[in-house]
């Protein structure tokens, strides 16, 4: 694997450091070559995410995403940022269908979002985050096909935490990821209203979201033994730090009007030490799960994910 640092790769490292303190902190526990490629992958994901979330011209964003999808389908980059991402996919052997799926998921956020069912929610989470878990398998050198379903589950868990944390911000952008079947009749406007009569209903929806995330964290962490030792603790710490965000929100009784929940640096250090010590003495950190142990009832964690397409 190429470990020479180019100017674009240096930009990727800065992007990781400024864009996600959690992932940057976790990357310090990786081997240098894996950390470098993880930063490049983060830079690609951040670029695509910002293209949608910070865009003032949705038509332009649609055109750029279509260009990315076309380039990945035809293997023809059209600008420098795309070229570096495609070099990363080539270097790590990442099949192009995975970033294409991510792009299609992010593309869906250019339209108003009103998720109807839990399956729709999980499908979205697979596209925008489960795919990142899959790509990280290739970045870290995880080669066993059966490992990928656990990577998908951890990605889904972390995205569910994102949604739990950002419910008010998403509502301001015209997005409601809480499934309508969980909170019938609740609109984005109700979420933003300071005195909505549906407050308890919304909180119950967030509680259900937290519970669902916990199910996926439990499954995702069972895949840690597949990860090479040089990266295993990093993924454990990143996942547990994100999991802590959900615990903070639960502790304040799912009050979605409060400022965004943040895990402090001291808390991250505490999580890193405690989680690492506990994991070191846990058989589940070292022993791979049985072949029949994965039972998540979604098509996004099925054997189809284990294929290379």
C-alpha positions as CSV (number, residue, x, y, z in Angstrom):
1,X,0.0,0.0,0.0
2,X,1.4,3.4,-0.9
3,X,2.3,5.5,2.2
4,X,3.8,8.5,0.4
5,X,2.0,11.7,1.6
6,X,0.9,13.9,-1.2
7,X,-0.4,17.5,-0.8
8,X,-4.0,16.2,-1.2
9,X,-3.4,13.6,1.5
10,X,-2.1,16.3,3.8
11,X,-5.3,18.2,3.1
12,X,-7.2,15.0,4.0
13,X,-5.4,14.7,7.3
14,X,-6.3,18.3,8.2
15,X,-9.9,17.8,7.1
16,X,-10.1,14.9,9.5
17,X,-8.5,16.8,12.4
18,X,-10.9,19.8,12.0
19,X,-14.0,18.0,10.8
20,X,-14.3,15.2,13.3
21,X,-12.4,15.3,16.5
22,X,-13.8,11.8,17.4
23,X,-12.4,10.1,14.3
24,X,-9.2,12.0,14.4
25,X,-8.7,10.9,18.0
26,X,-9.4,7.3,17.0
27,X,-7.0,7.5,14.1
28,X,-4.2,8.1,16.5
29,X,-4.6,4.5,17.5
30,X,-4.1,3.2,13.9
31,X,-0.9,2.3,12.1
32,X,0.3,5.3,10.0
33,X,-0.6,3.9,6.6
34,X,-4.1,2.9,7.7
35,X,-4.6,6.3,9.4
36,X,-3.5,8.1,6.2
37,X,-6.0,6.2,4.0
38,X,-8.8,6.6,6.7
39,X,-8.2,10.3,6.5
40,X,-8.5,10.2,2.7
41,X,-11.7,8.3,3.0
42,X,-13.0,10.8,5.5
43,X,-12.1,13.7,3.2
44,X,-14.2,12.1,0.4
45,X,-17.1,11.5,2.7
46,X,-16.9,15.0,4.2
47,X,-16.7,16.6,0.7
48,X,-19.8,14.8,-0.5
49,X,-21.7,15.5,2.8
50,X,-20.8,19.2,2.7
51,X,-21.8,19.4,-1.0
52,X,-25.4,18.7,0.1
53,X,-25.6,20.2,3.6
54,X,-23.9,23.5,2.7
55,X,-25.1,23.9,-0.8
56,X,-27.1,27.0,-1.8
57,X,-27.8,25.6,-5.2
58,X,-29.3,22.1,-5.1
59,X,-29.3,21.9,-8.9
60,X,-25.5,22.4,-8.9
61,X,-25.1,19.8,-6.2
62,X,-27.2,17.3,-8.2
63,X,-24.9,17.9,-11.2
64,X,-21.7,17.3,-9.2
65,X,-23.1,14.1,-7.6
66,X,-24.1,12.9,-11.0
67,X,-20.6,13.6,-12.2
68,X,-19.1,11.6,-9.4
69,X,-21.5,8.7,-10.0
70,X,-20.7,8.8,-13.7
71,X,-16.9,8.9,-13.1
72,X,-17.1,6.0,-10.7
73,X,-19.2,4.0,-13.1
74,X,-16.8,4.8,-16.0
75,X,-13.5,5.0,-14.0
76,X,-12.8,8.5,-15.4
77,X,-12.1,11.2,-12.8
78,X,-12.8,14.8,-13.9
79,X,-11.1,16.9,-11.2
80,X,-8.4,16.6,-8.6
81,X,-10.6,15.7,-5.5
82,X,-12.2,13.0,-7.5
83,X,-8.9,11.7,-8.8
84,X,-7.6,11.3,-5.2
85,X,-10.7,9.5,-4.1
86,X,-10.5,7.1,-7.1
87,X,-6.8,6.5,-6.4
88,X,-7.8,5.6,-2.8
89,X,-10.4,3.2,-4.0
90,X,-7.8,1.6,-6.4
91,X,-5.1,1.5,-3.7
92,X,-7.4,-0.2,-1.2
93,X,-9.4,-2.3,-3.7
94,X,-12.7,-0.7,-2.8
95,X,-15.4,-1.7,-5.3
96,X,-17.0,1.3,-6.9
97,X,-20.5,0.2,-6.2
98,X,-20.0,1.1,-2.5
99,X,-19.1,4.8,-2.9
100,X,-21.8,5.0,-5.6
101,X,-24.3,3.8,-3.1
102,X,-23.1,6.4,-0.6
103,X,-23.5,9.1,-3.2
104,X,-27.1,8.0,-3.9
105,X,-27.9,8.1,-0.3
106,X,-26.5,11.6,0.2
107,X,-28.2,12.7,-3.0
108,X,-31.6,11.8,-1.5
109,X,-31.0,14.6,1.1
110,X,-31.3,17.2,-1.7
111,X,-35.1,16.6,-1.5
112,X,-37.3,17.1,1.5
113,X,-37.0,14.0,3.7
114,X,-39.9,12.4,5.5
115,X,-39.0,8.9,6.4
116,X,-42.1,6.6,6.6
117,X,-40.9,3.3,8.0
118,X,-38.1,1.8,10.0
119,X,-36.9,-0.1,7.0
120,X,-36.7,3.2,5.0
121,X,-34.6,4.6,7.9
122,X,-32.2,1.6,7.9
123,X,-31.9,1.7,4.1
124,X,-30.9,5.4,4.3
125,X,-28.4,4.6,7.1
126,X,-26.9,1.8,5.1
127,X,-26.4,4.0,2.1
128,X,-24.8,7.0,4.0
129,X,-22.9,5.1,6.8
130,X,-23.0,1.3,6.3
131,X,-21.2,1.9,3.1
132,X,-18.5,3.8,5.0
133,X,-18.1,0.8,7.3
134,X,-17.7,-1.4,4.2
135,X,-15.0,0.9,2.8
136,X,-13.2,0.9,6.1
137,X,-12.9,-2.8,5.9
138,X,-10.8,-2.4,2.7
139,X,-8.8,0.5,4.2
140,X,-7.9,-1.6,7.3
141,X,-7.2,-4.8,5.3
142,X,-10.2,-6.8,6.7
143,X,-10.5,-9.5,4.1
144,X,-13.1,-12.0,5.4
145,X,-16.4,-11.5,3.6
146,X,-18.4,-12.5,6.7
147,X,-16.9,-9.5,8.6
148,X,-18.6,-6.9,6.4
149,X,-22.1,-7.3,7.8
150,X,-20.7,-6.3,11.2
151,X,-19.0,-3.2,9.7
152,X,-22.3,-2.3,8.1
153,X,-24.1,-2.6,11.5
154,X,-21.6,-0.4,13.2
155,X,-21.9,2.2,10.5
156,X,-25.7,2.1,10.8
157,X,-25.5,2.4,14.6
158,X,-23.3,5.6,14.3
159,X,-25.6,7.1,11.8
160,X,-28.6,6.5,14.0
161,X,-26.7,8.3,16.7
162,X,-26.1,11.2,14.3
163,X,-29.8,11.4,13.6
164,X,-30.6,11.3,17.4
165,X,-28.2,14.1,18.0
166,X,-29.2,16.3,15.1
167,X,-33.0,15.9,15.0
168,X,-33.6,19.7,15.4
169,X,-30.9,20.7,12.9
170,X,-32.2,18.2,10.4
171,X,-35.7,19.6,10.8
172,X,-34.4,23.1,10.0
173,X,-33.1,21.6,6.7
174,X,-36.5,20.1,5.9
175,X,-35.6,16.6,7.0
176,X,-37.4,14.2,9.4
177,X,-35.6,10.9,9.7
178,X,-37.8,9.7,12.6
179,X,-40.1,7.2,10.9
180,X,-43.7,8.4,10.6
181,X,-44.9,5.1,11.8
182,X,-43.2,5.9,15.1
183,X,-44.5,9.4,15.5
184,X,-47.8,9.7,13.5
185,X,-48.7,13.2,12.5
186,X,-45.4,14.8,13.7
187,X,-43.9,17.2,11.1
188,X,-40.6,19.1,10.9
189,X,-42.5,22.2,12.1
190,X,-43.6,20.3,15.2
191,X,-40.1,19.4,16.0
192,X,-39.0,23.0,15.7
193,X,-41.9,24.4,17.7
194,X,-40.8,25.5,21.3
195,X,-44.2,24.5,22.8
196,X,-45.4,21.6,20.6
197,X,-48.1,19.5,22.1
198,X,-46.3,16.5,20.5
199,X,-43.2,16.9,22.6
200,X,-43.7,13.6,24.5
201,X,-44.4,11.8,21.2
202,X,-41.2,13.1,19.7
203,X,-39.2,12.1,22.8
204,X,-40.7,8.6,22.6
205,X,-39.5,8.4,19.0
206,X,-36.0,9.5,20.0
207,X,-36.0,6.9,22.7
208,X,-36.9,4.2,20.2
209,X,-34.1,5.5,17.9
210,X,-31.6,5.2,20.8
211,X,-32.8,1.7,21.5
212,X,-32.4,0.7,17.8
213,X,-28.9,2.2,17.7
214,X,-28.0,0.1,20.8
215,X,-29.0,-3.1,18.9
216,X,-26.7,-2.2,16.0
217,X,-23.8,-1.2,18.3
218,X,-24.0,-4.5,20.0
219,X,-23.9,-6.3,16.6
220,X,-21.2,-4.0,15.2
221,X,-18.8,-4.5,18.1
222,X,-19.0,-8.3,17.6
223,X,-17.1,-7.8,14.4
224,X,-14.1,-6.3,16.1
225,X,-12.1,-9.6,16.1
226,X,-11.9,-9.5,12.3
227,X,-10.0,-6.2,12.4
228,X,-6.2,-6.3,12.4
229,X,-4.8,-5.6,15.9
230,X,-3.2,-2.3,14.6
231,X,-6.7,-0.8,14.0
232,X,-9.0,-2.7,16.3
233,X,-8.7,-0.5,19.3
234,X,-9.2,2.6,17.1
235,X,-12.6,1.3,15.9
236,X,-13.6,0.3,19.4
237,X,-12.8,3.8,20.7
238,X,-14.6,5.6,17.8
239,X,-17.7,3.4,18.2
240,X,-17.8,3.8,22.0
241,X,-17.3,7.5,21.8
242,X,-20.2,7.8,19.4
243,X,-22.2,5.5,21.6
244,X,-21.6,7.9,24.5
245,X,-23.4,10.7,22.6
246,X,-26.5,8.6,22.7
247,X,-26.1,8.1,26.4
248,X,-25.8,11.8,27.0
249,X,-29.0,12.4,25.1
250,X,-30.8,9.7,27.0
251,X,-29.5,11.2,30.3
252,X,-31.3,14.5,29.5
253,X,-34.5,12.6,28.8
254,X,-34.2,13.1,25.0
255,X,-34.6,16.9,25.2
256,X,-34.0,17.7,21.5
257,X,-34.1,21.4,22.2
258,X,-30.9,21.5,24.1
259,X,-27.6,22.2,22.4
260,X,-25.9,19.4,20.5
261,X,-24.5,16.7,22.7
262,X,-20.7,16.7,22.7
263,X,-18.2,14.3,24.2
264,X,-15.4,16.3,25.8
265,X,-11.7,15.5,25.3
266,X,-11.4,14.2,28.9
267,X,-14.4,12.0,28.3
268,X,-12.8,10.6,25.1
269,X,-9.6,9.8,27.0
270,X,-11.6,8.1,29.7
271,X,-13.6,6.1,27.2
272,X,-10.4,5.1,25.4
273,X,-8.7,3.9,28.5
274,X,-11.7,2.1,30.0
275,X,-12.9,0.6,26.8
276,X,-9.5,-0.6,25.9
277,X,-8.8,-2.2,29.3
278,X,-12.2,-3.9,29.4
279,X,-11.9,-5.1,25.8
280,X,-8.4,-6.5,26.3
281,X,-9.7,-8.9,28.9
282,X,-12.9,-9.8,27.0
283,X,-13.0,-12.9,24.9
284,X,-15.4,-11.2,22.5
285,X,-12.7,-8.7,21.5
286,X,-10.5,-11.6,20.3
287,X,-12.8,-14.5,19.3
288,X,-14.8,-14.1,16.1
289,X,-18.5,-14.7,16.3
290,X,-20.0,-18.0,15.2
291,X,-21.2,-18.1,11.6
292,X,-24.8,-18.2,12.7
293,X,-24.5,-15.5,15.3
294,X,-25.4,-12.5,13.1
295,X,-29.1,-12.1,13.2
296,X,-30.0,-8.6,12.3
297,X,-33.2,-8.8,10.3
298,X,-32.4,-6.3,7.6
299,X,-31.4,-6.9,3.9
300,X,-28.5,-4.5,4.5
301,X,-26.7,-6.9,6.8
302,X,-27.4,-10.0,4.8
303,X,-25.0,-12.2,2.8
304,X,-25.4,-9.9,-0.2
305,X,-23.2,-7.4,1.7
306,X,-20.5,-10.0,2.0
307,X,-20.1,-10.2,-1.8
308,X,-17.8,-8.0,-3.8
309,X,-20.4,-7.3,-6.5
